[in-house]
């Protein structure tokens, strides 16, 4: 089983610390589980799930801006 997906990234990363409401953390955990179901044999971390969600949200926001 492959672990440590976040560490596989080739780009520099900066650690940050944020407070997240429990309901949002639960949604992040659900996304982490979905990622693992989509990619069998890979263990995803919460960081992976947060990065995935942030990258998707930024993509959608920028795509929406370009449509305007």
HTML snippet that shows the backbone in 3Dmol.js (N, CA, C, O; Angstrom):
<script src="https://3Dmol.org/build/3Dmol-min.js"></script>
<div id="view" style="width:600px;height:400px;position:relative"></div>
<script>
const pdb = `
ATOM      1  N   UNK A   1       0.842  -1.183   0.000  1.00  0.00           N
ATOM      2  CA  UNK A   1       0.000   0.000   0.000  1.00  0.00           C
ATOM      3  C   UNK A   1       0.889   1.249   0.000  1.00  0.00           C
ATOM      4  O   UNK A   1       1.855   1.335   0.759  1.00  0.00           O
ATOM      5  N   UNK A   2       0.557   2.193  -0.843  1.00  0.00           N
ATOM      6  CA  UNK A   2       1.324   3.431  -0.943  1.00  0.00           C
ATOM      7  C   UNK A   2       0.799   4.433   0.074  1.00  0.00           C
ATOM      8  O   UNK A   2      -0.411   4.605   0.223  1.00  0.00           O
ATOM      9  N   UNK A   3       1.720   5.093   0.774  1.00  0.00           N
ATOM     10  CA  UNK A   3       1.337   6.117   1.752  1.00  0.00           C
ATOM     11  C   UNK A   3       2.078   7.402   1.449  1.00  0.00           C
ATOM     12  O   UNK A   3       3.032   7.411   0.671  1.00  0.00           O
ATOM     13  N   UNK A   4       1.637   8.485   2.065  1.00  0.00           N
ATOM     14  CA  UNK A   4       2.384   9.726   1.986  1.00  0.00           C
ATOM     15  C   UNK A   4       2.267  10.461   0.670  1.00  0.00           C
ATOM     16  O   UNK A   4       3.256  11.002   0.175  1.00  0.00           O
ATOM     17  N   UNK A   5       1.087  10.490   0.097  1.00  0.00           N
ATOM     18  CA  UNK A   5       0.892  11.158  -1.191  1.00  0.00           C
ATOM     19  C   UNK A   5       1.383  12.600  -1.165  1.00  0.00           C
ATOM     20  O   UNK A   5       2.004  13.044  -2.130  1.00  0.00           O
ATOM     21  N   UNK A   6       1.130  13.330  -0.114  1.00  0.00           N
ATOM     22  CA  UNK A   6       1.530  14.730  -0.038  1.00  0.00           C
ATOM     23  C   UNK A   6       3.036  14.866  -0.211  1.00  0.00           C
ATOM     24  O   UNK A   6       3.506  15.807  -0.851  1.00  0.00           O
ATOM     25  N   UNK A   7       3.774  13.956   0.341  1.00  0.00           N
ATOM     26  CA  UNK A   7       5.224  14.020   0.275  1.00  0.00           C
ATOM     27  C   UNK A   7       5.746  13.754  -1.135  1.00  0.00           C
ATOM     28  O   UNK A   7       6.894  14.079  -1.435  1.00  0.00           O
ATOM     29  N   UNK A   8       4.913  13.162  -2.011  1.00  0.00           N
ATOM     30  CA  UNK A   8       5.330  12.856  -3.376  1.00  0.00           C
ATOM     31  C   UNK A   8       5.349  14.089  -4.269  1.00  0.00           C
ATOM     32  O   UNK A   8       5.899  14.039  -5.369  1.00  0.00           O
ATOM     33  N   UNK A   9       4.766  15.181  -3.826  1.00  0.00           N
ATOM     34  CA  UNK A   9       4.696  16.386  -4.655  1.00  0.00           C
ATOM     35  C   UNK A   9       6.086  16.963  -4.857  1.00  0.00           C
ATOM     36  O   UNK A   9       6.905  16.980  -3.938  1.00  0.00           O
ATOM     37  N   UNK A  10       6.344  17.435  -6.075  1.00  0.00           N
ATOM     38  CA  UNK A  10       7.653  17.973  -6.418  1.00  0.00           C
ATOM     39  C   UNK A  10       7.767  19.470  -6.142  1.00  0.00           C
ATOM     40  O   UNK A  10       8.873  20.012  -6.153  1.00  0.00           O
ATOM     41  N   UNK A  11       6.667  20.135  -5.900  1.00  0.00           N
ATOM     42  CA  UNK A  11       6.709  21.576  -5.678  1.00  0.00           C
ATOM     43  C   UNK A  11       6.931  21.884  -4.198  1.00  0.00           C
ATOM     44  O   UNK A  11       6.574  21.078  -3.339  1.00  0.00           O
ATOM     45  N   UNK A  12       7.519  23.049  -3.891  1.00  0.00           N
ATOM     46  CA  UNK A  12       7.715  23.422  -2.484  1.00  0.00           C
ATOM     47  C   UNK A  12       6.361  23.602  -1.784  1.00  0.00           C
ATOM     48  O   UNK A  12       5.391  24.055  -2.391  1.00  0.00           O
ATOM     49  N   UNK A  13       6.315  23.247  -0.527  1.00  0.00           N
ATOM     50  CA  UNK A  13       5.076  23.384   0.245  1.00  0.00           C
ATOM     51  C   UNK A  13       5.397  24.085   1.556  1.00  0.00           C
ATOM     52  O   UNK A  13       6.463  23.887   2.139  1.00  0.00           O
ATOM     53  N   UNK A  14       4.455  24.907   2.010  1.00  0.00           N
ATOM     54  CA  UNK A  14       4.589  25.633   3.256  1.00  0.00           C
ATOM     55  C   UNK A  14       3.532  25.139   4.233  1.00  0.00           C
ATOM     56  O   UNK A  14       2.343  25.178   3.917  1.00  0.00           O
ATOM     57  N   UNK A  15       3.932  24.681   5.402  1.00  0.00           N
ATOM     58  CA  UNK A  15       2.931  24.250   6.386  1.00  0.00           C
ATOM     59  C   UNK A  15       2.174  25.457   6.945  1.00  0.00           C
ATOM     60  O   UNK A  15       2.757  26.509   7.206  1.00  0.00           O
ATOM     61  N   UNK A  16       0.870  25.281   7.121  1.00  0.00           N
ATOM     62  CA  UNK A  16       0.053  26.322   7.743  1.00  0.00           C
ATOM     63  C   UNK A  16      -0.802  25.683   8.829  1.00  0.00           C
ATOM     64  O   UNK A  16      -1.036  24.474   8.823  1.00  0.00           O
ATOM     65  N   UNK A  17      -1.255  26.494   9.742  1.00  0.00           N
ATOM     66  CA  UNK A  17      -2.118  26.010  10.808  1.00  0.00           C
ATOM     67  C   UNK A  17      -3.400  26.834  10.794  1.00  0.00           C
ATOM     68  O   UNK A  17      -3.360  28.063  10.864  1.00  0.00           O
ATOM     69  N   UNK A  18      -4.531  26.151  10.702  1.00  0.00           N
ATOM     70  CA  UNK A  18      -5.820  26.855  10.702  1.00  0.00           C
ATOM     71  C   UNK A  18      -6.796  26.130  11.618  1.00  0.00           C
ATOM     72  O   UNK A  18      -6.647  24.938  11.889  1.00  0.00           O
ATOM     73  N   UNK A  19      -7.781  26.857  12.085  1.00  0.00           N
ATOM     74  CA  UNK A  19      -8.867  26.263  12.866  1.00  0.00           C
ATOM     75  C   UNK A  19     -10.023  26.013  11.913  1.00  0.00           C
ATOM     76  O   UNK A  19     -10.397  26.886  11.129  1.00  0.00           O
ATOM     77  N   UNK A  20     -10.585  24.814  11.988  1.00  0.00           N
ATOM     78  CA  UNK A  20     -11.670  24.413  11.099  1.00  0.00           C
ATOM     79  C   UNK A  20     -12.839  23.926  11.951  1.00  0.00           C
ATOM     80  O   UNK A  20     -12.643  23.141  12.878  1.00  0.00           O
ATOM     81  N   UNK A  21     -14.058  24.387  11.643  1.00  0.00           N
ATOM     82  CA  UNK A  21     -15.219  23.875  12.376  1.00  0.00           C
ATOM     83  C   UNK A  21     -15.346  22.352  12.192  1.00  0.00           C
ATOM     84  O   UNK A  21     -14.964  21.809  11.156  1.00  0.00           O
ATOM     85  N   UNK A  22     -15.878  21.692  13.193  1.00  0.00           N
ATOM     86  CA  UNK A  22     -16.032  20.236  13.154  1.00  0.00           C
ATOM     87  C   UNK A  22     -16.788  19.775  11.907  1.00  0.00           C
ATOM     88  O   UNK A  22     -16.424  18.761  11.311  1.00  0.00           O
ATOM     89  N   UNK A  23     -17.829  20.497  11.505  1.00  0.00           N
ATOM     90  CA  UNK A  23     -18.638  20.090  10.338  1.00  0.00           C
ATOM     91  C   UNK A  23     -17.802  20.120   9.063  1.00  0.00           C
ATOM     92  O   UNK A  23     -17.994  19.288   8.176  1.00  0.00           O
ATOM     93  N   UNK A  24     -16.876  21.071   8.965  1.00  0.00           N
ATOM     94  CA  UNK A  24     -16.003  21.155   7.790  1.00  0.00           C
ATOM     95  C   UNK A  24     -14.968  20.026   7.854  1.00  0.00           C
ATOM     96  O   UNK A  24     -14.660  19.415   6.831  1.00  0.00           O
ATOM     97  N   UNK A  25     -14.443  19.753   9.021  1.00  0.00           N
ATOM     98  CA  UNK A  25     -13.482  18.664   9.177  1.00  0.00           C
ATOM     99  C   UNK A  25     -14.121  17.327   8.812  1.00  0.00           C
ATOM    100  O   UNK A  25     -13.470  16.470   8.216  1.00  0.00           O
ATOM    101  N   UNK A  26     -15.383  17.147   9.166  1.00  0.00           N
ATOM    102  CA  UNK A  26     -16.106  15.927   8.797  1.00  0.00           C
ATOM    103  C   UNK A  26     -16.236  15.818   7.275  1.00  0.00           C
ATOM    104  O   UNK A  26     -16.097  14.727   6.721  1.00  0.00           O
ATOM    105  N   UNK A  27     -16.499  16.935   6.598  1.00  0.00           N
ATOM    106  CA  UNK A  27     -16.597  16.936   5.137  1.00  0.00           C
ATOM    107  C   UNK A  27     -15.241  16.624   4.509  1.00  0.00           C
ATOM    108  O   UNK A  27     -15.169  15.914   3.505  1.00  0.00           O
ATOM    109  N   UNK A  28     -14.171  17.148   5.093  1.00  0.00           N
ATOM    110  CA  UNK A  28     -12.819  16.870   4.606  1.00  0.00           C
ATOM    111  C   UNK A  28     -12.518  15.384   4.763  1.00  0.00           C
ATOM    112  O   UNK A  28     -11.945  14.768   3.864  1.00  0.00           O
ATOM    113  N   UNK A  29     -12.892  14.817   5.874  1.00  0.00           N
ATOM    114  CA  UNK A  29     -12.667  13.389   6.107  1.00  0.00           C
ATOM    115  C   UNK A  29     -13.452  12.548   5.099  1.00  0.00           C
ATOM    116  O   UNK A  29     -12.943  11.540   4.610  1.00  0.00           O
ATOM    117  N   UNK A  30     -14.683  12.951   4.782  1.00  0.00           N
ATOM    118  CA  UNK A  30     -15.460  12.233   3.762  1.00  0.00           C
ATOM    119  C   UNK A  30     -14.756  12.302   2.409  1.00  0.00           C
ATOM    120  O   UNK A  30     -14.727  11.313   1.677  1.00  0.00           O
ATOM    121  N   UNK A  31     -14.192  13.454   2.075  1.00  0.00           N
ATOM    122  CA  UNK A  31     -13.459  13.596   0.818  1.00  0.00           C
ATOM    123  C   UNK A  31     -12.216  12.704   0.812  1.00  0.00           C
ATOM    124  O   UNK A  31     -11.892  12.104  -0.213  1.00  0.00           O
ATOM    125  N   UNK A  32     -11.525  12.614   1.936  1.00  0.00           N
ATOM    126  CA  UNK A  32     -10.351  11.749   2.034  1.00  0.00           C
ATOM    127  C   UNK A  32     -10.722  10.297   1.746  1.00  0.00           C
ATOM    128  O   UNK A  32     -10.021   9.596   1.017  1.00  0.00           O
ATOM    129  N   UNK A  33     -11.833   9.860   2.330  1.00  0.00           N
ATOM    130  CA  UNK A  33     -12.303   8.485   2.107  1.00  0.00           C
ATOM    131  C   UNK A  33     -12.676   8.284   0.634  1.00  0.00           C
ATOM    132  O   UNK A  33     -12.356   7.246   0.054  1.00  0.00           O
ATOM    133  N   UNK A  34     -13.344   9.257   0.031  1.00  0.00           N
ATOM    134  CA  UNK A  34     -13.697   9.157  -1.391  1.00  0.00           C
ATOM    135  C   UNK A  34     -12.451   9.064  -2.273  1.00  0.00           C
ATOM    136  O   UNK A  34     -12.428   8.297  -3.235  1.00  0.00           O
ATOM    137  N   UNK A  35     -11.428   9.834  -1.952  1.00  0.00           N
ATOM    138  CA  UNK A  35     -10.174   9.755  -2.711  1.00  0.00           C
ATOM    139  C   UNK A  35      -9.601   8.341  -2.636  1.00  0.00           C
ATOM    140  O   UNK A  35      -9.154   7.800  -3.648  1.00  0.00           O
ATOM    141  N   UNK A  36      -9.610   7.747  -1.455  1.00  0.00           N
ATOM    142  CA  UNK A  36      -9.082   6.391  -1.297  1.00  0.00           C
ATOM    143  C   UNK A  36      -9.922   5.375  -2.056  1.00  0.00           C
ATOM    144  O   UNK A  36      -9.392   4.388  -2.567  1.00  0.00           O
ATOM    145  N   UNK A  37     -11.237   5.611  -2.134  1.00  0.00           N
ATOM    146  CA  UNK A  37     -12.094   4.696  -2.888  1.00  0.00           C
ATOM    147  C   UNK A  37     -11.836   4.821  -4.392  1.00  0.00           C
ATOM    148  O   UNK A  37     -11.914   3.830  -5.118  1.00  0.00           O
ATOM    149  N   UNK A  38     -11.530   6.027  -4.859  1.00  0.00           N
ATOM    150  CA  UNK A  38     -11.263   6.251  -6.282  1.00  0.00           C
ATOM    151  C   UNK A  38      -9.919   5.684  -6.705  1.00  0.00           C
ATOM    152  O   UNK A  38      -9.767   5.214  -7.833  1.00  0.00           O
ATOM    153  N   UNK A  39      -8.945   5.728  -5.807  1.00  0.00           N
ATOM    154  CA  UNK A  39      -7.585   5.275  -6.130  1.00  0.00           C
ATOM    155  C   UNK A  39      -7.235   4.150  -5.158  1.00  0.00           C
ATOM    156  O   UNK A  39      -6.636   4.379  -4.108  1.00  0.00           O
ATOM    157  N   UNK A  40      -7.615   2.960  -5.524  1.00  0.00           N
ATOM    158  CA  UNK A  40      -7.396   1.797  -4.640  1.00  0.00           C
ATOM    159  C   UNK A  40      -5.904   1.597  -4.351  1.00  0.00           C
ATOM    160  O   UNK A  40      -5.064   1.759  -5.236  1.00  0.00           O
ATOM    161  N   UNK A  41      -5.591   1.247  -3.115  1.00  0.00           N
ATOM    162  CA  UNK A  41      -4.225   0.944  -2.734  1.00  0.00           C
ATOM    163  C   UNK A  41      -3.409   2.143  -2.295  1.00  0.00           C
ATOM    164  O   UNK A  41      -2.247   1.997  -1.916  1.00  0.00           O
ATOM    165  N   UNK A  42      -4.004   3.331  -2.342  1.00  0.00           N
ATOM    166  CA  UNK A  42      -3.294   4.544  -1.931  1.00  0.00           C
ATOM    167  C   UNK A  42      -3.975   5.113  -0.696  1.00  0.00           C
ATOM    168  O   UNK A  42      -5.195   5.274  -0.678  1.00  0.00           O
ATOM    169  N   UNK A  43      -3.205   5.414   0.323  1.00  0.00           N
ATOM    170  CA  UNK A  43      -3.727   6.059   1.525  1.00  0.00           C
ATOM    171  C   UNK A  43      -3.556   7.563   1.381  1.00  0.00           C
ATOM    172  O   UNK A  43      -2.440   8.048   1.198  1.00  0.00           O
ATOM    173  N   UNK A  44      -4.650   8.299   1.464  1.00  0.00           N
ATOM    174  CA  UNK A  44      -4.616   9.758   1.370  1.00  0.00           C
ATOM    175  C   UNK A  44      -4.709  10.359   2.761  1.00  0.00           C
ATOM    176  O   UNK A  44      -5.412   9.836   3.626  1.00  0.00           O
ATOM    177  N   UNK A  45      -4.011  11.440   2.969  1.00  0.00           N
ATOM    178  CA  UNK A  45      -4.043  12.149   4.250  1.00  0.00           C
ATOM    179  C   UNK A  45      -5.103  13.252   4.197  1.00  0.00           C
ATOM    180  O   UNK A  45      -5.656  13.550   3.139  1.00  0.00           O
ATOM    181  N   UNK A  46      -5.371  13.841   5.343  1.00  0.00           N
ATOM    182  CA  UNK A  46      -6.261  15.007   5.367  1.00  0.00           C
ATOM    183  C   UNK A  46      -5.675  16.138   4.531  1.00  0.00           C
ATOM    184  O   UNK A  46      -6.403  16.868   3.859  1.00  0.00           O
ATOM    185  N   UNK A  47      -4.349  16.275   4.580  1.00  0.00           N
ATOM    186  CA  UNK A  47      -3.701  17.304   3.778  1.00  0.00           C
ATOM    187  C   UNK A  47      -3.983  17.091   2.305  1.00  0.00           C
ATOM    188  O   UNK A  47      -4.256  18.047   1.580  1.00  0.00           O
ATOM    189  N   UNK A  48      -3.919  15.836   1.852  1.00  0.00           N
ATOM    190  CA  UNK A  48      -4.230  15.536   0.456  1.00  0.00           C
ATOM    191  C   UNK A  48      -5.663  15.946   0.121  1.00  0.00           C
ATOM    192  O   UNK A  48      -5.920  16.533  -0.929  1.00  0.00           O
ATOM    193  N   UNK A  49      -6.589  15.631   1.020  1.00  0.00           N
ATOM    194  CA  UNK A  49      -7.992  15.971   0.789  1.00  0.00           C
ATOM    195  C   UNK A  49      -8.184  17.487   0.754  1.00  0.00           C
ATOM    196  O   UNK A  49      -8.904  18.003  -0.101  1.00  0.00           O
ATOM    197  N   UNK A  50      -7.549  18.192   1.673  1.00  0.00           N
ATOM    198  CA  UNK A  50      -7.674  19.654   1.703  1.00  0.00           C
ATOM    199  C   UNK A  50      -7.085  20.258   0.437  1.00  0.00           C
ATOM    200  O   UNK A  50      -7.689  21.150  -0.158  1.00  0.00           O
ATOM    201  N   UNK A  51      -5.909  19.784   0.014  1.00  0.00           N
ATOM    202  CA  UNK A  51      -5.301  20.289  -1.221  1.00  0.00           C
ATOM    203  C   UNK A  51      -6.192  20.021  -2.420  1.00  0.00           C
ATOM    204  O   UNK A  51      -6.360  20.888  -3.279  1.00  0.00           O
ATOM    205  N   UNK A  52      -6.760  18.836  -2.484  1.00  0.00           N
ATOM    206  CA  UNK A  52      -7.656  18.488  -3.588  1.00  0.00           C
ATOM    207  C   UNK A  52      -8.859  19.430  -3.631  1.00  0.00           C
ATOM    208  O   UNK A  52      -9.220  19.937  -4.693  1.00  0.00           O
ATOM    209  N   UNK A  53      -9.469  19.657  -2.483  1.00  0.00           N
ATOM    210  CA  UNK A  53     -10.638  20.538  -2.408  1.00  0.00           C
ATOM    211  C   UNK A  53     -10.280  21.982  -2.740  1.00  0.00           C
ATOM    212  O   UNK A  53     -11.021  22.648  -3.463  1.00  0.00           O
ATOM    213  N   UNK A  54      -9.163  22.471  -2.228  1.00  0.00           N
ATOM    214  CA  UNK A  54      -8.736  23.845  -2.510  1.00  0.00           C
ATOM    215  C   UNK A  54      -8.402  24.039  -3.984  1.00  0.00           C
ATOM    216  O   UNK A  54      -8.795  25.038  -4.585  1.00  0.00           O
ATOM    217  N   UNK A  55      -7.676  23.085  -4.566  1.00  0.00           N
ATOM    218  CA  UNK A  55      -7.321  23.193  -5.983  1.00  0.00           C
ATOM    219  C   UNK A  55      -8.565  23.186  -6.861  1.00  0.00           C
ATOM    220  O   UNK A  55      -8.644  23.935  -7.835  1.00  0.00           O
ATOM    221  N   UNK A  56      -9.536  22.342  -6.520  1.00  0.00           N
ATOM    222  CA  UNK A  56     -10.785  22.291  -7.271  1.00  0.00           C
ATOM    223  C   UNK A  56     -11.545  23.617  -7.145  1.00  0.00           C
ATOM    224  O   UNK A  56     -12.010  24.168  -8.142  1.00  0.00           O
ATOM    225  N   UNK A  57     -11.665  24.119  -5.919  1.00  0.00           N
ATOM    226  CA  UNK A  57     -12.381  25.384  -5.696  1.00  0.00           C
ATOM    227  C   UNK A  57     -11.715  26.531  -6.446  1.00  0.00           C
ATOM    228  O   UNK A  57     -12.401  27.355  -7.051  1.00  0.00           O
ATOM    229  N   UNK A  58     -10.398  26.592  -6.413  1.00  0.00           N
ATOM    230  CA  UNK A  58      -9.683  27.654  -7.133  1.00  0.00           C
ATOM    231  C   UNK A  58      -9.882  27.522  -8.642  1.00  0.00           C
ATOM    232  O   UNK A  58     -10.043  28.524  -9.339  1.00  0.00           O
ATOM    233  N   UNK A  59      -9.871  26.294  -9.142  1.00  0.00           N
ATOM    234  CA  UNK A  59     -10.104  26.069 -10.571  1.00  0.00           C
ATOM    235  C   UNK A  59     -11.500  26.561 -10.968  1.00  0.00           C
ATOM    236  O   UNK A  59     -11.660  27.245 -11.979  1.00  0.00           O
ATOM    237  N   UNK A  60     -12.493  26.211 -10.173  1.00  0.00           N
ATOM    238  CA  UNK A  60     -13.872  26.626 -10.470  1.00  0.00           C
ATOM    239  C   UNK A  60     -14.001  28.155 -10.412  1.00  0.00           C
ATOM    240  O   UNK A  60     -14.628  28.769 -11.274  1.00  0.00           O
ATOM    241  N   UNK A  61     -13.405  28.742  -9.397  1.00  0.00           N
ATOM    242  CA  UNK A  61     -13.484  30.212  -9.268  1.00  0.00           C
ATOM    243  C   UNK A  61     -12.848  30.904 -10.466  1.00  0.00           C
ATOM    244  O   UNK A  61     -13.412  31.862 -10.995  1.00  0.00           O
ATOM    245  N   UNK A  62     -11.687  30.434 -10.899  1.00  0.00           N
ATOM    246  CA  UNK A  62     -11.003  31.061 -12.025  1.00  0.00           C
ATOM    247  C   UNK A  62     -11.736  30.797 -13.338  1.00  0.00           C
ATOM    248  O   UNK A  62     -11.766  31.660 -14.215  1.00  0.00           O
ATOM    249  N   UNK A  63     -12.324  29.614 -13.478  1.00  0.00           N
ATOM    250  CA  UNK A  63     -13.102  29.312 -14.678  1.00  0.00           C
ATOM    251  C   UNK A  63     -14.329  30.201 -14.742  1.00  0.00           C
ATOM    252  O   UNK A  63     -14.706  30.658 -15.821  1.00  0.00           O
ATOM    253  N   UNK A  64     -14.958  30.453 -13.601  1.00  0.00           N
ATOM    254  CA  UNK A  64     -16.137  31.320 -13.542  1.00  0.00           C
ATOM    255  C   UNK A  64     -15.766  32.757 -13.891  1.00  0.00           C
ATOM    256  O   UNK A  64     -16.514  33.442 -14.588  1.00  0.00           O
ATOM    257  N   UNK A  65     -14.610  33.213 -13.405  1.00  0.00           N
ATOM    258  CA  UNK A  65     -14.141  34.565 -13.703  1.00  0.00           C
ATOM    259  C   UNK A  65     -13.895  34.730 -15.207  1.00  0.00           C
ATOM    260  O   UNK A  65     -14.197  35.783 -15.768  1.00  0.00           O
ATOM    261  N   UNK A  66     -13.365  33.726 -15.845  1.00  0.00           N
ATOM    262  CA  UNK A  66     -13.066  33.796 -17.269  1.00  0.00           C
ATOM    263  C   UNK A  66     -14.326  33.803 -18.101  1.00  0.00           C
ATOM    264  O   UNK A  66     -14.341  34.359 -19.199  1.00  0.00           O
ATOM    265  N   UNK A  67     -15.403  33.184 -17.589  1.00  0.00           N
ATOM    266  CA  UNK A  67     -16.680  33.147 -18.312  1.00  0.00           C
ATOM    267  C   UNK A  67     -17.394  34.488 -18.276  1.00  0.00           C
ATOM    268  O   UNK A  67     -18.265  34.749 -19.106  1.00  0.00           O
ATOM    269  N   UNK A  68     -17.035  35.340 -17.327  1.00  0.00           N
ATOM    270  CA  UNK A  68     -17.719  36.630 -17.158  1.00  0.00           C
ATOM    271  C   UNK A  68     -17.296  37.638 -18.188  1.00  0.00           C
ATOM    272  O   UNK A  68     -17.781  38.769 -18.180  1.00  0.00           O
TER     273      UNK A  68
END
`;
const viewer = $3Dmol.createViewer("view");
viewer.addModel(pdb, "pdb");
viewer.setStyle({}, {cartoon: {color: "spectrum"}});
viewer.zoomTo();
viewer.render();
</script>
